[in-house]
Amino acid sequence: MRNQFLLLIGMMMITFSSFGQFKLGVNANYSSTIGEAQSVSLLDNRGFEIYNLSYLGQENFYSIGLTGYAEKGNLYFMPAVNYRSTTHSIQVMDYGEGGAEVNKSKIETQSIHIPITAGVKYKKFRLGVGPDFNMVLDTNEDLSTYSGITFNERSLKTGFHFSLGYDPIPNVRLGINYELAFYNITNDYKISGRSIPLNATPKMLNFTVALFL
């Protein structure tokens, strides 16, 4: 699936190279997370509470990558390919035989993030929308070490973003976008074969600086 997806992205960039003068450059991003802590109680097959999970959120992070840009009239197209390393924190209340015990669990993921933005441009300002694709490279997590919890991660995760940009000079693009994931970080987990109903959907504000040759 990853190879097919990369081929699709390559074909899209080749297609849009005829959209106008296509530029290639580099970009740096700072992502600030949005949202409140969420909690859920997990029961065993007898209906007894064995864990209470509290999603504490995602740490802010930096990412870097390559980007492209093309425009024609008032329309523009701006794809990017970024390397991301994200960390989610979960507090686990473990109601074991020795009494309640509070632990911290982390989900650390390295991925390739591909946002594809298209929209309209007016003078130096841009307004756009587009999909987000995250191809997971590697994940370190310890939540599945708890009894009854299993982990089976999907390799491709998607989302959507809204973007506002400003171009101060021809070869510089500044932008801010609101990114909403279409996945819940606990979608990859199950307890005793059942899904974990924890509302832990990443939401972020991404601040971007792109430089073109």
N, C-alpha and C positions, 0 to 999 in steps of 0.2 A: 504493500500500500504506500509506503514512504516513497519508493522509487517512482511509482505512478504519479504521486502527488507532485514531486519535484519536476517531473516531466511536464505536467500540466502548468505549473508556475513558469517554467522556461518557455513554453509555447505562448503563454499569455504575454510575457515580457517581449518576446519577438514580435508578436502581433501588434502590441502597443508601441513598438519602436517606429512604426509607420504612422502613429497617431500624431506625431510632431517631432521636433528635435528632441531625441531621447538622451538624457544626461545620466551619468552614473556618479555616485559619490559615497561618502561615509556619513554615518549618523551616530549620535550618542543620546541616550535616553535616561531620564530619572523617573521612576514610577512610585507614586504615593498611593497607598491603599485606602479604601473607604469602606466603612461598615462597622457594625457593632458585634460584640460577642454573642454567640448563639450556643444554647445548651440543649441536650437531649438525654433522657434516661434510657438505658438499654436493659432489656429484660431477658432472662433465660427462658427455656421452653416451659418452665413451670409458672412463669409470670412474676418471678422475683427479680428485683433490680440488682444487677451485678456491676454495672458501670454507669457513671454519669460523665458524658463528654461535653466539654465546653470549647468551642472554636474561638481562639483568642485573636485570630487574624493572620494576615500575611505581612512579613517585614518589607519595608521600603527597599528598593534595590536599583542598581544601575545596569544598563545593557548597552551593547555596541553592535554595529553591523554595517551592512551595505544597503544603499537605497538607490532608487531610480526616479526619474521625473520626466514627464512629457506633458505638453499642453498644446491646445489648438483652439484659438479664439478664447472664449471664456471658460473652456473646459480643461480639466487637468487630471492626470493619472499619476499616482505615487505609490509604488510597492516598496517593501523593505524586507530584509532578511536579517534578523538579530539573534544573538546568543543571549539567553537568559539563565539566571540561576535564582530560583525563588525558594523561600522558606515559609511554611505554614506552621503555626504553633497550636497545639491542642492540649488542654488540661484534662487529665483522666482521674476521676475519683473511682478507685477500685475497692469494691465492697467484698473483700476476700474473707477467709475464715479468721484471719488475725485482726479484723476490724478495718474501718475505712482508711485508705491510704491515697494521698494526692501525689500524682506524678505529672511531669511535663513530657509531651511527645512532639516530635518535629517531623515534617515531611519536606525534605530537601530535593528539589527537582532541577535538572539541567535540561534545557529544551531549546529548539530553534523556533523563534516566534516570527511569523510572517503576516504582517498587517498589509492589506491592500486597500488603498484609499482612492476614491474617485469623487469629483465634485466640480464646483464652479469657482472661478476666480474673478475678483473685481479689484482692479488696480493691484495693490500689494497684499490684499487679503484673500484667503482661501477658506472655503467651507466644504467639507466632504464627509462621506460615510464609507463604510466598507467592512468586510469580514476579517476575522483574525483566525489564524491557524497556528497551533502549537504542536510541534512534533517532539515527543518526549525522547530524550537521549538516555537519561539515567535518573533513577530515583532512590534515595536513601530514606527509609522510614522504619519506625519501631512500633507503630500502633498494632501491626499484625502479630507482634510477639505476645499480645494478651490472649488469654485462653478464649477460644471460640471466634476470634476475629480473623478473617482472611483478607488478602489483598491481591487483586488482579487488575493491573493498570492498563488502560487503553493507551495506544501509542499516538493517537491523534485526537486533539481536543480543540474545540472551536469557540468563537465568540464574535462580538460585533463592536464597532467603535464609531464615535462621532468626533470629527476633527475640526479644529479652528486653527488656521495658519496665518503667518505674516512673513513676507519676504522683504527684508530691509534693503538688500542689495541683490543683484542678479544671481550670484552663486551661493547664497545663504538662504536656508529655509528654517524658520522657527515655527513650532507647532505645539499645541496642547490637545490631547484627546481623552475622551471618557471611554474606557474599555469595560465591557460587560461580558463575562464568561457565560457560555451556554452549558457549563458543566458544574457540578458540585464536587468538591474535593473528596467527599466521602462516597461518591458514586462507585469508586473502585474498591470499596470495602463492603464486607458483609459480616454479620454476626449470626452464627448458627444457621447459615444459609439465607438469612433475611437481609434486606437493604437497611442501611443505617440512615434514619430520617433526620439528619442534621443539616440545617440550612447554612451551608458554607460555600457560597458562590462568590468567587473573587470579583471585586470591582476596583478599578484603578483610574487615577489621573496620570497620564504620561506626558512628560515635558520633553520635547525633542529639539535638537539642533542638528541640521544636516548641512554638509559642505560639499559642493560640486566642483569638478574640474572645469 
